Amino acid sequence: MDEKTIREALLKGERVTLEYKRAKAEVPKSVWATYSAFANTIGGLILLGVDEDLQEKDVSKRFQIIGVDEPSKIITDFWNTLNSDKVNENILLDSDVEVVNMDGRQIVCIHVPQADWMAKPIYLNGNVYKGTYRRNNEGDYHCTEAQVKAMIRDSNADGNDSILIEYYGMDDIDPDSLRQYRTEFRLENNTHVWNRVDDKTFLRNLGGYTEDRQTGKEGLTLAGLMMFGKGLAIRDRFANFRMDYLDMSHLVGDERYHDRLTYDGLWENNLYQFFRIVSPKVQFDLPRPFKLEKGGKRNDDTPQHEAVREAFTNSIIHCDIMADAGILRIEKHDDRLCFRNPGLLKLPVETIYRGGPKIQNMLRMIGFGENVGSGFPKIIAAWKETNWGDPQLLNKLDVDEVELVLPVPSTKATSDTAPANAPVNAPANAPVKLNKTQSAIVKAMRNDNHITYEDLGTIVEVDRSTIRRNIAVLKEKGVIRRVGEDKNGYWEVLLDTKIVD
């Protein structure tokens, strides 16, 4: 640290990574709560020998360097206390504590790094539930019991998804989910020896079923239940955890969303089914440039599609299933995709990711999810190939949630202009092949260019989400466009069509 760096920090004021204290002759007692808070959050800097005039409006004059009387004594007392039973662990190096001369006075600078995820929580006075702190913009605060338990769970090097869930066995597995997964597994690993074993052995090999050798108890692991369990069994055991998908793109008028997948009894509410159903929905509107592989087979997959699947996979892997109240929530907007999961990042953003080993392995074995540490860089690399904007990874400490936001080409922006993916060399009014549903939609729009989604559903006799999907296809093919605002605009048919049975 030097004087310039400290003055720049003071001009920004006390915040989540900066704490200053008077400390003329001794180490203030409040230093230890700040030590715990910085270590359990994202680290920070403690300055001893700085005072603040809260009445001063001029930021440059608000902070006064008063210095400390005996810096060597304060530093010795600090190290003695830090290495006592005041705190459960000393995570500092000698270089993290230093003296800096400012305005002819000496201040003590203490740099507290973020604690390693296996060392958390850092707590005081031998009491993990009453002595654990975290940092927010307003200072240090006591962690709740739920927050402490979450840190303890995260400190498990083997993850938490391998733990035995007592009283849950093969009867709680949804047979269709496991059958579908095994089919995918077989296609991805057609010579694997696990393809020849029964379901229970397969789950045991995969990490979804276990036995406690000390007690003789056996049953599903957390990973096995959450990935392949029956929805009712999952809700009985983890009543506070939910999975939710919202499509808030292509909205018309005062619509809040037009497609949602949540607990409605129409699907088995496990992670595998959620991923299987929602993944195609999230990727549907992403641009698919025309590309032929050897042999003339079209390849519609792109690095961006792979990155979206990776983002979805990471959200599942990093879920804190045992949080008091948590939602795995995927949102699709006109200009972005949002992936939210309960829990916080174990590592600083710059060294992301590390995931739950068993669930991660289950997804990796059917082709989803990179090895530890490579998933997020893959997402970053895919988005760098576009001009869509930078991904944002947010560690939301106030709500104990991680959110990944991926900007995408705005479907809203092209709704009142000619579609970007219209046929390049097609003459005006060139025939375009459509299925019967799409043709019926076009016919209804010709008859009434102000027709609503609800009326289209009634006329075509399909549900609302089907109407949405097919309208998106029609826009992509350059057959129709939306003119004007969603509420007061109208549909324009641009090309002739013919039906393909």
C-alpha positions as CSV (number, residue, x, y, z in Angstrom):
1,M,0.0,0.0,0.0
2,D,1.1,3.6,-0.6
3,E,-0.3,7.0,0.3
4,K,-1.8,7.6,-3.2
5,T,-3.7,4.3,-3.2
6,I,-5.1,5.0,0.3
7,R,-6.3,8.5,-0.6
8,E,-8.0,7.2,-3.7
9,A,-9.8,4.5,-1.5
10,L,-10.8,7.1,1.1
11,L,-12.4,9.4,-1.6
12,K,-14.8,6.5,-2.4
13,G,-15.9,6.3,1.2
14,E,-16.4,3.4,3.5
15,R,-18.0,0.6,1.6
16,V,-18.1,-3.2,1.2
17,T,-14.3,-3.5,0.9
18,L,-13.1,-0.6,3.1
19,E,-13.3,0.0,6.9
20,Y,-11.4,2.7,8.8
21,K,-11.1,3.2,12.6
22,R,-9.5,5.8,15.0
23,A,-7.3,3.3,16.9
24,K,-4.9,5.8,18.6
25,A,-3.4,3.5,21.2
26,E,-4.9,0.0,20.8
27,V,-6.6,-2.4,18.4
28,P,-10.3,-1.5,18.4
29,K,-12.6,-4.4,19.4
30,S,-14.7,-3.9,16.3
31,V,-11.7,-4.9,14.1
32,W,-12.5,-8.6,14.7
33,A,-16.1,-8.4,13.4
34,T,-14.7,-6.7,10.3
35,Y,-12.0,-9.3,9.9
36,S,-14.6,-12.1,9.9
37,A,-16.9,-10.1,7.6
38,F,-14.2,-9.4,5.0
39,A,-13.0,-13.0,5.1
40,N,-16.5,-14.4,4.6
41,T,-17.4,-11.9,1.8
42,I,-14.9,-10.7,-0.8
43,G,-12.1,-9.4,1.3
44,G,-11.2,-5.8,2.1
45,L,-8.9,-3.2,3.7
46,I,-8.9,-2.0,7.3
47,L,-7.2,1.3,8.0
48,L,-6.3,2.1,11.7
49,G,-5.6,5.8,12.4
50,V,-8.3,7.4,10.2
51,D,-11.3,9.4,11.5
52,E,-14.4,10.7,9.6
53,D,-16.4,13.9,10.0
54,L,-19.9,12.8,9.1
55,Q,-21.1,16.4,9.0
56,E,-18.5,17.4,6.3
57,K,-20.1,17.4,2.8
58,D,-16.9,17.8,0.9
59,V,-15.6,14.2,0.4
60,S,-12.0,15.4,0.1
61,K,-12.2,17.0,3.6
62,R,-14.3,14.3,5.3
63,F,-11.5,12.0,6.3
64,Q,-8.8,13.0,8.8
65,I,-5.5,11.1,9.1
66,I,-5.0,11.1,12.9
67,G,-2.4,8.3,12.9
68,V,-1.7,5.8,15.7
69,D,0.6,6.4,18.6
70,E,2.6,3.2,18.6
71,P,2.2,1.2,15.4
72,S,4.6,-1.5,16.4
73,K,2.6,-2.2,19.6
74,I,-0.7,-2.2,17.7
75,I,0.6,-4.6,15.1
76,T,2.1,-6.9,17.8
77,D,-1.2,-6.9,19.7
78,F,-3.1,-7.5,16.5
79,W,-1.0,-10.6,15.6
80,N,-1.2,-12.0,19.2
81,T,-5.0,-11.8,19.2
82,L,-5.3,-13.1,15.7
83,N,-3.3,-16.2,16.6
84,S,-5.2,-16.8,19.8
85,D,-8.6,-18.4,20.2
86,K,-10.3,-15.1,19.4
87,V,-10.8,-16.2,15.8
88,N,-11.0,-19.8,14.5
89,E,-8.4,-19.3,11.8
90,N,-5.7,-16.8,10.8
91,I,-5.7,-16.4,7.0
92,L,-3.3,-13.5,6.9
93,L,0.4,-13.4,5.8
94,D,3.0,-11.1,7.3
95,S,2.8,-8.9,4.2
96,D,-0.9,-8.3,4.8
97,V,-0.2,-5.9,7.7
98,E,1.9,-2.8,7.1
99,V,2.5,0.8,8.3
100,V,2.1,3.7,5.9
101,N,3.2,7.3,6.5
102,M,0.6,9.9,5.6
103,D,0.7,13.6,6.5
104,G,3.5,13.0,8.9
105,R,1.5,10.4,10.8
106,Q,1.5,6.6,10.7
107,I,-1.5,4.5,10.0
108,V,-1.8,0.7,10.1
109,C,-3.1,-1.0,7.0
110,I,-4.6,-4.5,7.3
111,H,-5.5,-6.3,4.1
112,V,-7.9,-9.2,4.7
113,P,-8.3,-11.5,1.7
114,Q,-11.4,-13.6,1.0
115,A,-11.1,-16.8,2.8
116,D,-10.7,-20.0,0.8
117,W,-14.1,-21.7,0.4
118,M,-12.9,-24.7,2.4
119,A,-11.9,-22.5,5.4
120,K,-15.2,-20.7,5.7
121,P,-16.9,-19.6,7.9
122,I,-14.3,-17.5,9.7
123,Y,-15.9,-16.8,13.1
124,L,-15.1,-15.3,16.6
125,N,-15.0,-16.5,20.2
126,G,-15.4,-20.2,19.3
127,N,-19.1,-19.8,18.4
128,V,-19.8,-20.4,14.7
129,Y,-23.5,-19.4,14.9
130,K,-23.1,-16.2,16.9
131,G,-19.6,-15.2,15.8
132,T,-19.8,-15.3,12.0
133,Y,-20.1,-12.0,10.1
134,R,-20.5,-10.9,6.5
135,R,-20.1,-7.6,4.8
136,N,-22.6,-5.3,3.0
137,N,-22.5,-1.7,2.0
138,E,-23.5,-0.6,5.5
139,G,-20.9,-2.5,7.4
140,D,-20.6,-5.8,9.3
141,Y,-23.6,-7.9,10.2
142,H,-24.2,-11.2,12.0
143,C,-24.9,-14.1,9.7
144,T,-28.1,-15.9,10.1
145,E,-28.0,-19.6,11.0
146,A,-29.0,-20.5,7.5
147,Q,-26.1,-18.4,6.0
148,V,-23.7,-20.1,8.4
149,K,-25.0,-23.6,7.4
150,A,-24.6,-22.7,3.7
151,M,-20.9,-21.8,4.3
152,I,-20.4,-25.1,6.1
153,R,-22.0,-27.0,3.3
154,D,-19.9,-25.2,0.7
155,S,-16.7,-26.1,2.6
156,N,-17.2,-29.8,1.9
157,A,-14.5,-30.6,-0.7
158,D,-16.6,-33.5,-2.1
159,G,-19.7,-31.5,-2.5
160,N,-23.0,-32.1,-0.8
161,D,-24.9,-33.9,-3.5
162,S,-23.3,-37.3,-2.5
163,I,-24.9,-37.3,1.0
164,L,-27.4,-40.1,1.8
165,I,-31.0,-39.0,1.9
166,E,-32.5,-41.3,4.5
167,Y,-35.8,-43.1,3.8
168,Y,-35.6,-42.4,0.1
169,G,-35.0,-45.4,-2.2
170,M,-35.7,-46.8,-5.7
171,D,-39.4,-46.4,-5.2
172,D,-38.9,-42.7,-5.2
173,I,-37.2,-42.7,-8.7
174,D,-39.3,-41.7,-11.7
175,P,-38.9,-44.6,-14.1
176,D,-39.4,-42.5,-17.2
177,S,-36.7,-40.0,-16.2
178,L,-34.2,-42.7,-15.5
179,R,-35.1,-44.6,-18.7
180,Q,-34.7,-41.4,-20.8
181,Y,-31.4,-40.6,-19.1
182,R,-30.1,-44.1,-19.7
183,T,-31.0,-43.8,-23.4
184,E,-29.0,-40.6,-23.7
185,F,-26.2,-42.2,-21.7
186,R,-26.2,-45.2,-24.1
187,L,-26.0,-42.9,-27.2
188,E,-23.2,-40.9,-25.7
189,N,-21.3,-44.0,-24.3
190,N,-22.5,-46.9,-26.4
191,T,-19.7,-49.3,-25.3
192,H,-19.8,-48.5,-21.6
193,V,-20.2,-51.4,-19.2
194,W,-22.8,-49.6,-17.2
195,N,-25.2,-50.0,-20.0
196,R,-25.6,-53.7,-19.0
197,V,-26.4,-53.3,-15.3
198,D,-29.8,-52.9,-13.6
199,D,-31.1,-49.5,-12.6
200,K,-30.0,-49.6,-9.0
201,T,-26.5,-50.6,-9.9
202,F,-26.4,-48.0,-12.6
203,L,-27.4,-45.3,-10.1
204,R,-24.9,-46.5,-7.5
205,N,-22.1,-46.3,-10.2
206,L,-23.3,-42.9,-11.2
207,G,-23.4,-41.6,-7.6
208,G,-27.1,-41.4,-7.3
209,Y,-27.4,-44.3,-4.8
210,T,-25.2,-45.1,-1.8
211,E,-24.7,-47.2,1.4
212,D,-23.4,-46.0,4.7
213,R,-21.0,-48.8,5.7
214,Q,-21.0,-47.8,9.4
215,T,-24.8,-47.9,9.9
216,G,-25.8,-50.2,7.0
217,K,-28.3,-47.6,5.8
218,E,-28.7,-47.2,2.1
219,G,-30.7,-45.1,-0.3
220,L,-30.7,-42.3,-2.8
221,T,-28.1,-39.5,-2.6
222,L,-29.1,-35.9,-2.9
223,A,-28.0,-36.0,-6.5
224,G,-30.0,-39.2,-7.3
225,L,-33.2,-37.8,-5.8
226,M,-32.9,-34.4,-7.3
227,M,-31.9,-35.6,-10.8
228,F,-34.3,-38.5,-11.2
229,G,-36.7,-38.5,-8.3
230,K,-40.5,-38.3,-8.5
231,G,-41.7,-34.7,-8.1
232,L,-43.7,-35.5,-4.9
233,A,-40.8,-37.2,-3.2
234,I,-38.6,-34.2,-4.0
235,R,-41.1,-31.7,-2.7
236,D,-41.6,-33.8,0.5
237,R,-37.9,-33.7,1.2
238,F,-36.9,-30.2,-0.1
239,A,-40.1,-28.2,0.3
240,N,-38.4,-24.9,0.0
241,F,-36.7,-25.5,-3.3
242,R,-38.4,-24.7,-6.6
243,M,-37.6,-24.8,-10.3
244,D,-39.1,-22.1,-12.5
245,Y,-38.9,-21.1,-16.2
246,L,-40.4,-17.9,-17.5
247,D,-40.5,-16.8,-21.1
248,M,-40.9,-13.0,-21.1
249,S,-40.0,-12.4,-24.7
250,H,-42.4,-11.4,-27.5
251,L,-44.8,-10.0,-25.0
252,V,-47.9,-8.3,-26.3
253,G,-49.8,-5.6,-24.4
254,D,-49.9,-6.1,-20.6
255,E,-48.7,-9.7,-20.7
256,R,-46.3,-10.7,-17.9
257,Y,-45.1,-13.9,-19.6
258,H,-46.4,-16.2,-22.3
259,D,-44.8,-19.5,-21.3
260,R,-44.0,-20.8,-17.9
261,L,-42.8,-24.1,-16.5
262,T,-43.3,-24.5,-12.8
263,Y,-44.8,-27.0,-10.3
264,D,-48.2,-27.7,-12.0
265,G,-48.5,-31.5,-12.0
266,L,-47.9,-31.8,-15.7
267,W,-44.2,-33.0,-15.4
268,E,-42.0,-34.8,-12.9
269,N,-40.3,-32.0,-11.0
270,N,-36.8,-33.2,-11.0
271,L,-33.6,-31.5,-12.4
272,Y,-33.2,-33.8,-15.3
273,Q,-36.7,-33.2,-16.6
274,F,-36.4,-29.5,-16.0
275,F,-33.2,-29.4,-18.0
276,R,-34.6,-31.6,-20.8
277,I,-37.8,-29.5,-21.2
278,V,-36.4,-26.0,-20.7
279,S,-33.1,-26.2,-22.6
280,P,-34.7,-26.2,-26.1
281,K,-37.0,-23.4,-25.1
282,V,-34.1,-21.2,-23.9
283,Q,-32.1,-21.8,-27.1
284,F,-35.0,-21.5,-29.6
285,D,-34.5,-17.8,-30.7
286,L,-30.7,-17.9,-30.9
287,P,-29.5,-17.2,-34.5
288,R,-28.6,-20.4,-36.4
289,P,-26.4,-19.6,-39.4
290,F,-26.6,-22.1,-42.2
291,K,-23.7,-24.6,-42.0
292,L,-23.1,-27.9,-43.7
293,E,-20.9,-30.7,-42.4
294,K,-19.2,-33.4,-44.4
295,G,-21.8,-35.5,-46.1
296,G,-24.2,-32.6,-46.6
297,K,-25.7,-32.8,-43.1
298,R,-26.8,-29.4,-41.7
299,N,-25.3,-28.4,-38.4
300,D,-27.5,-25.9,-36.5
301,D,-25.4,-25.9,-33.4
302,T,-23.2,-22.9,-32.6
303,P,-20.7,-22.0,-29.9
304,Q,-23.4,-19.8,-28.5
305,H,-25.9,-22.6,-28.3
306,E,-23.3,-24.7,-26.5
307,A,-22.5,-21.8,-24.1
308,V,-26.2,-21.5,-23.2
309,R,-26.4,-25.1,-22.4
310,E,-23.2,-24.7,-20.3
311,A,-24.8,-21.8,-18.5
312,F,-27.9,-23.8,-17.7
313,T,-25.8,-26.8,-16.6
314,N,-23.7,-24.5,-14.3
315,S,-26.8,-23.1,-12.7
316,I,-27.9,-26.6,-11.8
317,I,-24.5,-27.7,-10.6
318,H,-24.1,-24.7,-8.3
319,C,-27.6,-24.8,-6.8
320,D,-27.7,-24.9,-3.0
321,I,-30.6,-27.4,-2.8
322,M,-30.7,-27.2,1.0
323,A,-31.1,-23.4,1.2
324,D,-34.0,-22.3,3.4
325,A,-35.7,-20.8,0.4
326,G,-34.2,-21.2,-3.1
327,I,-35.4,-21.0,-6.7
328,L,-33.6,-22.3,-9.7
329,R,-35.0,-19.8,-12.1
330,I,-34.4,-19.4,-15.9
331,E,-35.7,-16.3,-17.6
332,K,-35.9,-15.6,-21.3
333,H,-36.2,-11.9,-22.3
334,D,-36.1,-10.2,-25.7
335,D,-32.6,-9.1,-25.2
336,R,-31.1,-11.4,-22.6
337,L,-31.1,-14.8,-20.9
338,C,-30.9,-15.0,-17.1
339,F,-29.8,-18.0,-15.1
340,R,-30.3,-17.8,-11.3
341,N,-29.6,-20.3,-8.7
342,P,-29.7,-20.2,-4.9
343,G,-26.3,-20.1,-3.1
344,L,-23.2,-18.0,-3.5
345,L,-20.0,-18.5,-5.5
346,K,-17.3,-20.4,-3.6
347,L,-14.5,-18.6,-5.4
348,P,-13.9,-15.1,-6.5
349,V,-15.4,-14.3,-9.9
350,E,-12.0,-14.3,-11.6
351,T,-11.3,-17.9,-10.7
352,I,-14.8,-19.4,-11.3
353,Y,-16.0,-22.3,-11.3
354,R,-16.1,-25.3,-9.0
355,G,-19.3,-27.5,-9.0
356,G,-21.1,-30.3,-7.2
357,P,-19.3,-33.5,-8.3
358,K,-22.1,-36.0,-8.6
359,I,-24.7,-33.9,-10.4
360,Q,-21.9,-32.4,-12.5
361,N,-20.8,-35.9,-13.4
362,M,-24.3,-37.0,-14.3
363,L,-24.7,-34.2,-16.8
364,R,-21.2,-34.6,-18.1
365,M,-21.8,-38.3,-18.9
366,I,-24.6,-37.3,-21.4
367,G,-22.6,-34.6,-23.0
368,F,-23.4,-31.5,-20.9
369,G,-21.1,-29.6,-18.5
370,E,-17.4,-29.0,-18.9
371,N,-14.8,-30.3,-16.4
372,V,-14.2,-28.2,-13.3
373,G,-13.0,-24.7,-14.1
374,S,-13.6,-24.7,-17.8
375,G,-17.3,-24.0,-18.1
376,F,-17.4,-20.3,-17.6
377,P,-14.3,-19.5,-19.8
378,K,-16.2,-21.4,-22.6
379,I,-19.2,-19.1,-22.2
380,I,-16.9,-16.0,-22.2
381,A,-15.2,-17.3,-25.4
382,A,-18.4,-18.0,-27.2
383,W,-19.8,-14.5,-26.5
384,K,-16.6,-12.8,-27.6
385,E,-17.3,-14.2,-31.1
386,T,-20.5,-12.1,-31.2
387,N,-21.3,-8.4,-30.8
388,W,-24.1,-9.1,-28.4
389,G,-22.5,-7.7,-25.2
390,D,-20.5,-9.2,-22.3
391,P,-21.8,-11.9,-20.0
392,Q,-22.4,-10.7,-16.4
393,L,-21.8,-13.0,-13.5
394,L,-23.3,-11.5,-10.3
395,N,-22.7,-12.8,-6.8
396,K,-25.8,-11.3,-5.1
397,L,-24.9,-11.4,-1.4
398,D,-28.1,-9.6,-0.3
399,V,-30.3,-12.5,-1.5
400,D,-27.8,-15.4,-1.4
401,E,-28.1,-15.9,-5.2
402,V,-25.9,-16.2,-8.2
403,E,-27.1,-14.8,-11.5
404,L,-25.6,-15.1,-14.9
405,V,-26.9,-12.7,-17.6
406,L,-26.2,-13.5,-21.3
407,P,-27.1,-10.6,-23.7
408,V,-28.7,-11.9,-26.9
409,P,-29.9,-10.2,-30.2
410,S,-33.0,-8.3,-29.3
411,T,-36.1,-9.9,-30.7
412,K,-38.0,-6.8,-29.6
413,A,-35.8,-4.5,-31.7
414,T,-36.6,-6.5,-34.9
415,S,-40.4,-6.9,-34.2
416,D,-41.3,-3.7,-36.0
417,T,-38.8,-4.0,-38.8
418,A,-38.1,-6.5,-41.6
419,P,-36.7,-9.7,-40.0
420,A,-32.9,-10.0,-40.0
421,N,-33.0,-13.6,-41.1
422,A,-35.2,-13.1,-44.2
423,P,-34.0,-15.1,-47.2
424,V,-31.1,-13.2,-48.7
425,N,-31.6,-13.8,-52.4
426,A,-35.3,-14.5,-52.4
427,P,-37.3,-12.3,-54.7
428,A,-40.3,-10.4,-53.3
429,N,-43.3,-12.6,-52.6
430,A,-41.2,-15.8,-53.2
431,P,-43.1,-18.9,-52.0
432,V,-42.0,-20.1,-48.6
433,K,-42.8,-23.6,-47.3
434,L,-44.7,-23.8,-44.0
435,N,-46.4,-26.4,-42.0
436,K,-50.2,-26.4,-41.5
437,T,-50.1,-24.5,-38.2
438,Q,-47.9,-21.8,-39.6
439,S,-50.0,-21.5,-42.7
440,A,-53.2,-21.2,-40.6
441,I,-51.6,-18.4,-38.6
442,V,-50.6,-16.5,-41.8
443,K,-54.1,-16.9,-43.2
444,A,-55.7,-15.6,-39.9
445,M,-53.3,-12.6,-40.0
446,R,-54.3,-11.8,-43.6
447,N,-58.0,-11.8,-42.5
448,D,-57.3,-9.7,-39.4
449,N,-53.9,-8.0,-39.1
450,H,-54.8,-6.9,-35.5
451,I,-55.5,-10.4,-34.4
452,T,-54.3,-11.3,-30.8
453,Y,-52.4,-14.4,-29.7
454,E,-55.5,-15.6,-27.8
455,D,-57.7,-15.4,-30.9
456,L,-55.0,-17.1,-33.0
457,G,-55.0,-20.0,-30.5
458,T,-58.7,-20.4,-30.8
459,I,-58.8,-20.3,-34.6
460,V,-55.8,-22.6,-35.1
461,E,-56.8,-24.8,-32.2
462,V,-53.4,-25.0,-30.5
463,D,-52.1,-23.7,-27.2
464,R,-50.5,-20.3,-26.6
465,S,-46.9,-21.5,-26.4
466,T,-47.3,-23.2,-29.8
467,I,-48.6,-20.0,-31.3
468,R,-45.5,-18.2,-29.9
469,R,-43.1,-20.7,-31.3
470,N,-44.5,-20.7,-34.7
471,I,-44.7,-16.9,-34.9
472,A,-41.0,-16.8,-34.1
473,V,-40.4,-19.2,-37.0
474,L,-42.5,-17.1,-39.3
475,K,-40.5,-14.0,-38.3
476,E,-37.2,-15.8,-38.8
477,K,-38.2,-17.0,-42.3
478,G,-39.2,-13.4,-43.2
479,V,-42.9,-14.3,-43.7
480,I,-44.4,-11.8,-41.2
481,R,-43.3,-8.9,-39.1
482,R,-44.8,-6.8,-36.3
483,V,-45.4,-3.2,-37.2
484,G,-45.7,-0.6,-34.4
485,E,-46.0,-1.2,-30.6
486,D,-47.1,-4.6,-29.2
487,K,-50.4,-3.1,-27.8
488,N,-51.4,-0.9,-30.7
489,G,-49.5,-2.4,-33.6
490,Y,-50.5,-4.9,-36.3
491,W,-49.2,-7.9,-38.3
492,E,-47.9,-7.6,-41.8
493,V,-47.6,-10.6,-44.1
494,L,-44.5,-10.2,-46.3
495,L,-44.2,-13.3,-48.4
496,D,-46.5,-15.8,-50.1
497,T,-46.5,-19.3,-48.6
498,K,-47.4,-22.9,-49.5
499,I,-48.2,-25.7,-47.1
500,V,-46.0,-28.7,-46.6
501,D,-47.8,-31.8,-45.2
